[in-house]
Amino acid sequence: MDKMKNENPEIASPVRTRAIMETYGLNFKKSLGQNFLTDINILHKIVAAGDVSENDDVIEVGPGIGALTEQIAKAAHQVLALEIDEQLIPVLAETLGQYDNVTVVLQDILKADLKELIRNNFDGKHPIKVVANLPYYITSPIIMHLLDTKIAFSAIVVMMQKEVANRLSAQPGTKDYGALTTRVQYQMECKTAFIVPRTVFIPQPNVDSAIVVLTPLQEKHLEPYSEEQFFSLVKGCFAHRRKSLWNNLQGIYGKNPEVREKIQQVLTDLKISPQIRAERLSVDEFISLANKLSEAKIIEK
């Protein structure tokens, strides 16, 4: 496919970013978490972290004025960008107009039917990746939405607040390990590719960012009888982080003497101390716990 060369300065350059803002009378919308990246080298590193090639179809969330989109378009087969801000649609039509492999749609990622969008915009012959600079305020919901679609993404490469990145890659027993960690690591390998300083954004946010690469697990975890019940258990066990696993389990299933006895027996069978906190359990231990609770008729299969 002929990706027409853009003869203008690259969108990410600070001069062109400000020129685009002035031309279209754009203001940064805090409500949409808009911070535009103005370091071309970092954009190149994001595309490289996703190993994006002409063999890949790429979904981008929140293209903004098209800085990252432009770099993805230069490397990928096809790009589908979902933008929620209607004001930016005509801007993107101009900034990305020379790239014939880019489609921009006015869509809220959290409400979008991604499977339908993929059917309508991709040919089904290429691996699909997600590459995006996510708004801080909805990073976790977007990641959960992507995982819940069950689309076989070959990679999800996203920029997020550094502290959230630490939570995604955390190990059991650490302060960053929680429900989000367990939910993501149940499906994906997670690594932080590199840190992005706050100084390369307009406007400058209050925290540094990180590029996180999620890829499908090479070795699957144990299979839960029910993913819904497994996710519910994990959420309940982290509801009160400072409480023991025993207390959180009673908070989920009640303090009926019969229920308490069954929970105690399950923990004994799994050799899990009732007094430990949820953050010490691995993903497989949570799955085993969910399955045993189901077998004990505490959780209905």
N, C-alpha and C positions, 0 to 999 in steps of 0.2 A: 504493500500500500504506500502511496506517495504521501508522506507527511510534509506538507509544504513548509519550507523554512520561513520562520518568522523574522522579518528584516528589522523589526523594532528591537530596542533593548529588551532584555529578558524581564518578564513581569516582576520578578522578585527584587530587581535592583531598587534601592531606596528612591532613586530619582523617578523611575517610572511608576513605582507604587504611589508616590505622592502626586504625580501628574494625573494618574487615573482617579485618585480620590478627589482631586480638585476639578477635573473635567466633569465628573458625574455628580459632584456635590455630595460625596459620600461621607457619612459619619460612622465611626465604629460603634456598634451596638453591643453594649455590655450584656444586655439581656440574651444575646445569642452567642456570647463568649467569643467575639470576634477579635482576634489578634493576628495580624498579617506578618508572615515570615519574610524577612528581607535579606537573607544570606543565601546566595545561590549555591555555595559549596555545601551547605547543610542540606539543601534540597537534593543535590546530587547524591549525598550520602544516604538520604532516606530511600531514594529509588534503588540505590545499590544494596541497602539492607534488605530490601524485598526481592533482590535479584530479579528485577523486572526486565523482561526481554520481549522481543517481537512475538514470542510464543504465548504471551500472557494477555488475557482480558482483565482489566482492572476496574474496580468500583472505588470511587473516591467519595468521601462524605464531607460536605462543607467546603467546596472549592474556593470560596471567598471571591477574590478577583482573578484567580486562576494561576497563581505562582507555582504551586506544587503540580497542578493539573498539567501545566505546560511541560514540566520536566518528565512527568509520567508519559505524556503523549509522545515525546521524543523517543521513548524506549519501548513502549507497549504496542500490542496489536490494536487493541480497542480500549477506549476509556469511557466509562459511564459515571458522570458526576451528579450527585444529588445535592441540591442547594435549597435551603428552606427560606432564604431571604429573597422575596420577589424583586426587590430593588436591584439585586445583583445579576439577575438574568440578562438584561440588555448589556450590562458591563461585560459579562462572560462571552456574549455573542460577539463582542468586538475584540476582546483580548485574546480569545481562543479561535477567532474566525478563520485563521489560516491553517488550523489543524483539522484535517478532514476525518480523523479517527476519534474525535471527541463528541460525545452527546451529553448535553446538560439538561436535566429535568428538574422542575420545581417540585420537590418532594421532601417531606419530613422522614428521615431515615427510620424513626421509631414507629411510623405509621405505614411505611412503604411495604408493598408486597414484592420483596426482592426476587423471589422466584419468577414472578411474572415479568418484572423488569429485565431480568436476565434472558428470559425466553424472547422478549421483544427486541432486545438490543445486541445480544451476542449470538454467535453462530453455533455455540455448543461444541466447538472443536478445540477449544483452548482452555488451559487451566485458568481458574478465576482467583484473583487476589484482591484484597482490600488494602488500599494505601490511603492514609488520611491523617490530617492534623485535627484531632477531635477537640470540640469545645470542652473545657475543664468541667463545666457544671453538669454535663450529661455523659461523661466518659463511660462510667460503669453501665448505665442503662443501654448505651449503644453496643458495647461489647457483649452484654447479655443477649441483646436482640440478635446480633450476628450469630452467636452460638446457637440460639434457640431456633434459628431458621433451618438448621441441619444441612445447610448448603456445604458442599465439600470444598471449602476454600483451600487452596494450596498454601496460602499464607495470609495472615492479617498483620499488617505493618502500620502501627498507629503511634502518633505523638500524643503524649498525655503528661499530666503533672507528675513530677518525679516521685512524689510520695505514693501516688497510685501505682506507678510502675513497680515500686518496691513491694507493694502488697501483692501484685500479681505473681511475682517471682519468689515470694517468701517461702521459707521452709518451715515445717512443723516445729513448734516450740519457740518461735520468734514472735516479737511483738507485732510484726506486720502481717503475720499469717492469720487469715480469717475466712469468713464465708465466701467472699469474692475470690480469694486465692483458690479455695477448694473447688469452687464452681468452674473456674477457668482451667485449672490443672487437671480436672476430670477429663477434659476433652483435648487440651492443647499443651504442647511444650512451650515454655515461655522464657524468653531471654531479653535482656536490655542491651540493645545494640550500641547506643551512645547517649550522652547527656547533651541537651541543647540549652545553652545559657539564655536567661531572660532578655539579655541585651540585644538579641537579634530580631526582636519583634517590634512592630508598630501597632498599637501602643505597647509599651513594655509591661508585661504582667509582673505580679509580685513574687513569683516562684520560678524555679528552673523546670525544664521539661525533660522528657526522656523518650527515645524511640524504642518501642517494644515490638518484638517480632514473635507472633504466635504461629506455630505450625502444628499440624495434626500429630498426635502421639504415634511414635513408632511401635511402642509396646502398650497395648491396651490395659486399662485397669480391670479389676474385677467387674462383673456385670451386676448392677443393682436390679432387683426384681422390678422396681418401678423407679424411673428417674425422678418423677414428681415427688414421690415419698422420700427419696434420697435427698433431693434439694431442700425439701421442707425440714427434714431432720437437721441438716447442716445449718440452715438459717436459725432454727430454734436453739440449737446448741451454742450458737454464737450470740444469741439475743442478749445475754448478760455475761460478758467476757470474764468478769472477775468471779463469777460463781463456778462451782464445781460442775463437772459433767452430770453428776447425780442430781443436783438441784435443777439444772436446766432440763434434764429429761423428765423430771416430775412436773416442771412447768409446761412441758409439751403435752404429756400424756395423763397428768393428774396424779393425785396422791392416794388414790384408792389402794387399800392394803394388797389386794390381789395384783393390781398393776405394779405396785412397788416391788412385790415379790418376783414378778416376771422380769422386771428391769434388772433387779439384782442378779437373777440367775443368768440372764443374757450377758451381763458384764463379767460374771464369774467364768462363764464358758469361753468368752473371748479373751480372758486374762487382762481385762482393762480395769484399772483402779477407779472406783466411783468418785474418788476425790481429785482426780486430775482435771485440768481444764481442757476445753474443746481444742484449744490451739495446739495441743500436743498430739492430736490424732492425725494420721496421714489420710489421704484420700481413700486408699484401700481399707483402712480401718473404719472410716465412716461408712463405706459401702457394706462392709461385713456387719457393722452394727445395725444399719438399716435393714439388711436382710434377716438378721437374727430376730430383730424386734417384730418383723413381719411374720416369721415362722412361729413366734410366741403369741401370735394373734393380738399383739399390741398395735401393730400397724396391719390393717387389712390389705391383703394382696390385691 
